[in-house]
C-alpha cells in the first residue's frame, strides 16, 4: 500500500501570458525520489515552490499529508545576513535548545516539570545536537562554521543551506540544482544521504550522473505539461528516444502535407476563395509547427570550427609549480604533453587549483617554477567560470557580432545570428537585450555562444554546464566530440566528463596537505574504476601492514619481557642469528625496490592504455612497502633479543 505524502490534481499556473503549469496532476509517495528536468524557463523552480507551499497554484488542488514537514533547497539559498554558519545551522535545533534550558532550570529548582522537559528533549533527538551540527557541516563541506554567511562564496553558501536541510530531517525534501558549485566528493555524499533517507525527494538538476544514481522516477516539464517516466535517467532516455522517433516520423508526414498545401496555395490565386480559407489556415498552422521542429533540430546539431591547423607541439608542461602565499603550493611538479584530439577532463575539490591551472596554460599568470611550452600554431580560447568576457552594458547582438552586421562565422561559413542563438535556446528577442538584464542561465548561454565562435584550436573551458539545460549540454558535448583541436575542461558534471574526456587529470591532496595530481587515460568511468582499485589496494595494504605491525609489536614486547625476566635474558637461536644477518641486506634491497617503483609511478605515461600498468605498479609498491615495514619490525625485535643476550 502506497504512503502518499503529496498530490496535485489539474493544477494550473501562469505569469501573464506565459503558462507554466497547464492541468498538471502528480502524486508522490514516501521514500520516492523524483528527478525533474526541463528547459530553462519552463517553470521547474516555480513547480518546487508550489509543492513546498511557498507559491500557490492559480487553479487545481495541491494536497499535502497533514503535518507534512517540508524543506526546500533553493538554487540560490537565502541565509539571514549577519549570522555565522554555526548560528544558521543551530536554528534547526532552537526548540530542542529551549527544552534543554527549561529542563536545567526546572531540575535546579526541583520542579516536577523537569520530567516533562526531559521527555521533550528525548522526543526531539537528545542532547548531542551540537555534535550533529558539526557532523553535518563536515559532511557537506562547510569550511568554517564561525564565519558570517555574508562573506561566503556561492559554493559555501549552498553547502550551509544543504547542511541545514539535512539537519531538519524533512519528510519531503525539495532540491533546486543541488549539485551546482559542489565537488564530486560532496555530490557523492549527497547521493548517499538521499538513498538512505526515508524522505520523499524531488530533485531539479541537470546532473545526469546524479539522476541516474538516485531517482526512482523521472519527470519532464515541457509546454506546461508534466510527463512522468518510470526508472532512472537511462530509462528516461530510452523512453524519450522512442517518443522522438515517433515525433520525427509524424513531422515528416506533416512536412509532406505542408508542401502539398503550399503548392496548392501558390498554384492559382483564383483558388483563394472563401471556400478555401480553412485550407489556407491549415497551411499557416502547419508552417508554424514545422518551423518549431526545425528550430529544435538545429539547436541539437552544430559543430565547432577547429581553428588554425595544429603543429607538432600543441602544449607541454614540464614540472610546473604554483602557489599563493604561505602553505603548500596548489600545483607541484606537474608535467604532461597534449596531443591532437585529446580532451582532458579536470576534476578535484573546490579551491584545489583547477582554475589556477587553466590560467597558467592561458598565460594569464606565471608559474613559480617549471616550463610551459605552447606550439607556434597553438591558439587558445578561454571560457572562464565567471564569464568575465561579457560586457553587461552591451547587447547580446553586439557581443556576438562586435564588428556589426547580423552574421557570424561558424565552421568556415556565415550564418545569421538568429539561427546561431536559437541553437543555444535563445530567441531573436534576446539579441537587443543588454547582457546585464539577462538571467544567470541566459548569460551562460550567450557566453557559450560567443566562446564557440572563437578561432582557436586549444579550448580551455571552466565549468561550462553550470546553468545550462540538458539540450544545451547535449549540443555542447556533441560539438566538443567533433572538435579536431584539443580541449581542457574543468567540470564536476560526471556524465559530461564520461562522454567528452579522453583523459582525466585528477587533483587531490595527501594527508599532509601536499598536492597530488594523477593523469589517467580514459573517460570518467575508467577513472572511477582505477580509483576504486587503488583505494581497495590501499585499504588492503593498510590492513596487512597493521597486522604485521601488531605481530611485530607482540614479538618486541615478548623480547622485552624476556630481557626483564629474572631467569636471565633469552639468546638468539642459531636460525634467528642467520635471520638477523640477512635482514639488513633484505631491508636495503626493499628500500631500493620501493624507490624504483615510486620513480615509475612519477611517469604520467604509466597510466596510458587504460592505466592497467599503473595499477599493477601501485599494487607492487604497496606490497613492497608492507614487506619493508615488516622487515624493519622483525629486525627491531631480533635486535632487542640480541642486545639483551
N, C-alpha and C positions, 0 to 999 in steps of 0.2 A: 504493500500500500504506500502510495507516494505521500510525502510530507511537504505539501505546498507552502511556501513562505510568501509568495507574491504572484499576482496575476494581473494582466492587462486585458481589457475587453473593448474592442472597437475604439481605440484611443486615437485622438486627433490633436495635432499641434501645428501651428503656423506662426510665422513672423511676417505680418503684412501679406504680400502675395506669395511668399516663399513657404511651401508646405514642407514640414519636417516629418510629421507622422500622419499617415493617411489610412486610418482604420486598422491600426496595429493591435493584434491580440497575441498574448505571450504569457507563458507560465514558467515558474522557476521553483524547483524543489530543493530542500535542504541537502547540502553536500554536493550539489551540482556546480560545475564551473563552465560558464558560457563565454566563449570568445566572440566579441562584437567587432566587426570590421565594416569599412565603407569608405568611399572617397572623402577627402577633406571637405568640410562644409555640409555634409549630408545630415548632421544633427546628432552625432553619437554622444557628444558631451551633454547635449540637451536631454537625450534619452536617459542617460545616467541620472541627471538631476531630477527627472520625473520619477524614476524608480526610488530615489532617496527621499523624495518629498520636498526638495529644495525648490522645485518648479512644479507647476500644475498643468495638467492637460486642458485643452480647450473643450474637449468633449470625450466621452467614454468613461470607463471605470478602471481605477487603479486600486486594487485591493491588496493590503498587506496583512499578514498574520498579526493578531492582537499582541501588542507589546514588543514587536519585532525591533531588535537592536541593529541599526543600520549605520555604516561608516562609509564615507566617500573620500577616496584619494584623488584630488583634482589634478589636472595636468600641470597647473601652476598653483601649488598649495598656498593657502593663506595662513600664515602664522602670526600671532599677535606681536607687533614690534615692541622692542624694549625688554623682551624676556629672553632668558637663556634657553638653550635646547633642553637642559635638565628641567627647568620650570614648565616648559611646554609639555614634556612627557609626563611630568608628575601630576599635571592637571587630571589625567585619566584616573588617578587614584585619590582625588580630593575627597570623595565620600569615605573611602577607607581610612585616609589620614585623619579625617574628622572623627570617625568611630574610635580610632586608637586614642586620640586625645581625650575623648569623652570617657572612655574606659579607664584611662590612667587617672583622670580626675575623680571618677566615681570610686575606683579602688582605693585611692588615697584617703577619701572621705568615708570609706566603709559603707558606701551607698549600695543598696540592693540592686540598683540599676546596672551595676558593673557586669553582672552575668548577661544581661540583655545586650550590652555593648560588646561583650566577648563573643556572643553568638553572631552578632552583626559582622564582627571582624572575620570570623571564620567563613561566613557566608560570602563575603567579598574577596576571599582569596588568601587570608592570613597576613602575617606580619612582615613578610620579606619583600614588600613592594619596591623598596629602594634597589634591591639586587635585580629585580625584574626589569627596572628601568635601565640599569647598567647593561644587563644582558641583551635587551632588545636593541639598545644603541650600538653595542658592539657588533651584533649580527647584521644590522642594517648599514654598518659602516660609518656611523656618526663619529667624526674625528675628535671633537671636543664638546663635551656637554655643557661647559661653563662659558661658552661664547654666545653673545647675543645673536639671535636669529637674523637681525637686520643685516649683519655683515657676512652671512654665509653665502657661498656660491649657490648657483641653481641646483647643482647636484647634491650638495649637503642639505639644502632646503628640502629637497624631495626625500632624502633619507630620514630626516627628522619626522616628516609627515608620515612616512611609511612605518617607522617605529611606533608612532602614536596610534596609528590604525591597528597595528597588531596587538599592542598593549590593551586596546579597548575590547578585544575579543568579540567582534561583531557576529551576529547571526547572518547578516547579509553584508558582504564586503564588495564595494564597487571601486574599480581601479580605472583611472583615465591615463593612459600611456605611462604605466608604472616603471617601465624599463628605461625610459629616456634618462640619460645622464648617469646611469648606473653601470658599473663594470660587470664583467661576466660572472665573477665570483658572487657578487651580491644578487645578481639576477638568478643564479642557480639556487642560492639560499631562499629567495622568494618563491621559486618554483616548489621547493621542498615544503615551505610553510603552507602554500595553497593545497598541496597534495595531502598534507597531514590534517589540515583544518576541517572542522565539521561545518564551517560556514558555507552558505551558498555564495558563489562569487560570479560577478560579471566583469570581464576584463576587456577594455578597449585598448588595443595595441596593434602595431604593425610589425611586432617582433614575431616572425613566423615560427622560429625555433621554440620560443616560449609557448605559443599557441599549440604547437604540435605536442609539447610535453605535458601540458596541464589541463586542457579543456576536455569536457565530455560532449559538448555540442558547440557548433559554430553558428553564428547569426550574422547576416549581412544586411545592412540598411542601404537601400538604394531606391530613389524615386519616391520616398515616403513610405515604402513597404518594407517589411521585415521578413526575410527568408531565413528559415532555420534548417540546419543540416546536422544529422547525427554524426558523432565521431569527432576526430581531431582535425587539424588543418589539412593533413594529407587526404583524409576522406572528403573534406570540403572541396579540395582541388579536383578530385575525380568527379564529384557531382557537378561542379561548375563547368568542367570541361565538356561533359555531356550536354549541359544546358546551352553552352556557347556553340557547340557543333550544330545543335538543332536551330539555334538562332541564325547562324550563318546560312544554313540551308534555306530557312524561311526568308532571310534577307535577299538571297539570290533570286528566289521566286518573285519577291516583291519588286526587285530591281527590273526583272524582265517585264513585269506588269507595268511598271512606271514608264519604261522605254516605249512600250506599245501605246500607252495613253498619250505620251508626248508626241509620238509620231502621228497619232490621230489628231491631236490638238493643232499641230503645225501644218497638217496636210491641206486644210481648207478653212480659211477664215469664215467662209459662209456657213460652215458646220456649227459655228458657235451661236446657236440659237438658244432660246430659253430652255428648250428641252435638254440641252447639253450641259447646263450649268452644274448639275450634280456630278457629271463625269469630270468636268474641269476641276471641281472641288476636290475630287479624289486625287487628281494629278498633283495639286498643291500639297495635300496632306502626305501623300507617299513621298514626295520630294523632300519634305522636311525630315521624314523618318529615315530615309536612306542617307541623307547628309549627316544625320546624327550617327548612324552606323559607320560611315566613312571616317568621321572625326575620331571615333573610338578606335578604329583600326589604325589610323595614322598615329594616334597617341602611343600605341603599343609597339610601334615599329619605326625606329630611326637608328642611324649609325653615326659614328664619330669619324671626323677627319683625322687620320693618323699623323698629320703634320709632316715636317721635313723627314727625309729618309734618314734612318738611324745609321750611325757609323759603327765601327768595330767596338769602340769604347762607348758605353752609354753612361754608366755610373759605377764608381768604385769607391768604397770606404775602406781605409786602412787604419786600424787601431785608433778609432775616434774616441776621444774622451771629452765630456762636457758636464760641468756642474755649475751651481749658482750658490755663492756664499759658503757657509760652513756645512759640514756634514759630507756624507759620501756623494760622489758625482752621480748624476742621473744616467749617464752613459759612460761606460768604462771599457775601452779596448774593443769596440765594435768594428768588425770587418765583414764586408760582403761585396760581391760583384753582381750587378744586374745584367741580364742578357735579354735580347729581343723577345718580346711576347710574355715576359714574366710579370706577374701581378702579385705583389707582396701584400698580404693582409697583416696589419699590425694591431696587436691587442695587448692588454695588460691593465692593471688597476689605474684609476684616475690619479693624475699627478705624478706618474712614474717616469715620464719623459717621452711619450709618444709624439706629442706635438713639437717638442724640442727637436726631435729627430727630423721631422718634416721641415722645420725652419732652418736646420743645418743644411739639409740637402738643397733647399731652395737658395741658400746663400744669405738669408735674412740675418743670421747670427753666425759667428765664427766658433769653430771648435777650440777647446783648450789644448788639445793635442791630437796628433794624427793627421791624415791627409784625405781630402775629398777630391776625387778626380771626376770631372764632368766632361763627356765627349765633346768634340768640336761641333758635332751636329746635334747635340742634345739640346732640346728646347723645352723648358719646364713651365707648366701652368700649375698654380696652387689654389686649391679650394679650401680656404681656412674655416675652422669651426665656427667663427663668429661672423662669417660672411662680410668681412670688413671692406670688400671691394665695392660694395653697393653704396652709392651716394643717396641718402634719404631724400634729398631735395629734388632729385631728377625723376623724370617719368620713366616708366618701365620701357617705353619705346626708345628713349634716349640712351638707356642703359644697354639695350640690345643693338641699337643702330646709332652708335656715337657719331658717325660721320653724316648722319641724315639719311633720308630716304626711308623706304619701308621693306627693304630686302636684307636677308642675312645669308652668309656663305656657309653651306653645310655639305661636307664631303665633296668639295670642288664644284658645287653648283649653287646658284642663287635660288632661294625660295622666299615667299612672302613671310614677313614677321608674324602675321596672324597664324599662318599654318604652323610655324615653329612653336609659338607659345601654347597652341592647343595641344601639342604633344606632351605638355607638362601640366595639363589640367587647368590652364588659364584660358581666358577668352579675349576677344578683341576689346572688350570693355576695360580690361586691366591695362591696356597699353598707355592710356593717357593718365593713369593714376600715378601719384607720387609714391616712390618706394616707401617713404616714411609712413604712409597711410595704410600699408598692407599688413595683413596678419603675419604671424611668425611663419606659418606654413607657406603662405603666398610668397613671402620674401625668399624663403629657401628655394622655392621653385624658380623664381626669377634668377637667383644666384646660380642655380644649376644650369638653367637655360643659357646664361651668359658664359659660364665656365666651359660648357661643352662646345662653344663656338671658337675656343682658343686654338691657335695654330701651334700645337705642341705635340711632342712625342713622348714626353715623360709627365704623367699626371700625378700630382700629389693631392690626395683627397682626404679631408679630415671630417669624420662623422657625417657622411653625405645623406644617410637615411633618416636623420632626425627631422621630424615634422613632415615627412613625405608620406603620401598614402601608398597603398600597395601597387596600383597601376604605374605610378611614377617610379617606384622602386624597381618593378619588373623591367620597365623601359631602360632604366639606368644599367641594370645588370646585363641586359642583352647588348646594350651599346658597348659596355666595357669588354664583354666576351668577344665582340667583333673588332676590337681595337687592336691595331698592329703594333702599337708602341708599348711602352712599359707603364705600370701603374703601381703606386704605393698608396694604400688606403688604410686609414685608421678607422676602425668600426667595432662596436660592441654587438652589431647585428650578426648573429652566428649563422643564420640561414644565408644572408648576403655573402659572408666570407666563404661559406661552403660552396656557393655557386661560382664565385668570382676568383678566389685566390688560387694561385698555383704554388704558393709557399706561405707559411705563417712565421712572422717574426714576433716572438712572444717575450714581453717584458715581465720581469719578476724581480724579487729581492730575496737574498738568502737570509737566514735567521739573524745575521749580524747587521742587516740593512744594506748590504752592498748590492749593486745592480747585477742582475743575471739575465742574459739575453740568449735565446735559442732561435736559430733559423731552421725550420723544419719544412722540407719539401712536401708538398701535397696540400689538400684542402683542409677545412676545419675538422672534418670527420677524422682524417688521418692524424691531425694534431691531437685531438681528444683521445684517440686510441693509443698513440705513443705516450701521451702524458699519463694515461691510466696505467700503462705497462710500467712506466718509470716509477710512478707512485707506489704501485704494488711491489715492485722490486725493492724500493727504498724501505717500505714497511717490513718486508721480509728480512732484509739485511739488518735493519734496526732490531727486529725481534731476535734474530740469530746472534747479533752482537751482544744483546742484553743477556741472552742465555749463556754465551761464552764468558761474559764479564762476571755473571753470577757464579758460574762454576769456578772461574779463576779466583774470585774473592773467597769462596769457600776453601779452596786449596791454600791460599795465602794465610787465611785465618787458622787453618789446621796446622800450617807450618809454624805460625807464631805461637800457637798453643803448645806445640811440641817443644819449641825452644824454651817456653816458660815452665814446662813440666819438671817436677823435682827429680824424676828419674834420669834427667840428663837429655840433651838435645839428640834428635834423630839425625843420622848421617844419610847422605845420598846413597842410594843403591848404585850398583855398577851401571845399570841401564839408565838411571837418572843422570849420572855423570856424563855418559855418552850423549844423552838428550840435550843437556845443558851446553855441552861443547858445540853441538850442531845448531843451537838456536841462534847464535849471533850471526853466522853467515846466512841462515834462513831469513832472519829479520832484514839483513842488508839486501838480499835478493827481492824480498817482498816490497821494500821501500822503492827499489829501482822499478819494479813492475808497476806499482801504483803511479809513480811519476810518469812512466811511459804511457800508461792508459789515460792519465789526465791530459797529457800532451796531445794524444789522438782526439780526445773529445773537444779540445780547443779549436780543432779544424772544422769550420762550418760544412765542408764538403762531406763529412762523415754522415750527415743527415740526409744526403741526397738519396734518390731512388726509394722513397718511402720511409727512410730513416731506420731500416732494419739493422744496418751495421752499427748505427749509433746506439740503438737499444742494446744490442749484444755487447758492445764495448762498455756501456754504462753498467750492465749487469756484471761483467767481468771485473770492473773497477770496484763495485760494491763488495763482491766476493773477496777480492784481494785485500781490501781494507779490513774486512771482518777477520780474515786469516792473520793479517798483521796485528790487529788488536789482540787476538787470542795468543799469538806468539809472544807478544810483549807481556801479557798477563802470566803465561806459563814460565817465561824467563824470570819474572819477578818472584814467583812462588818458589822455584827451584833455587834461586839465588839466596833467598831468605834461609832456606834449609842449609845450604852450603855454608853460609856465614855462621850459622849457629853451631854447626858441627866442627 
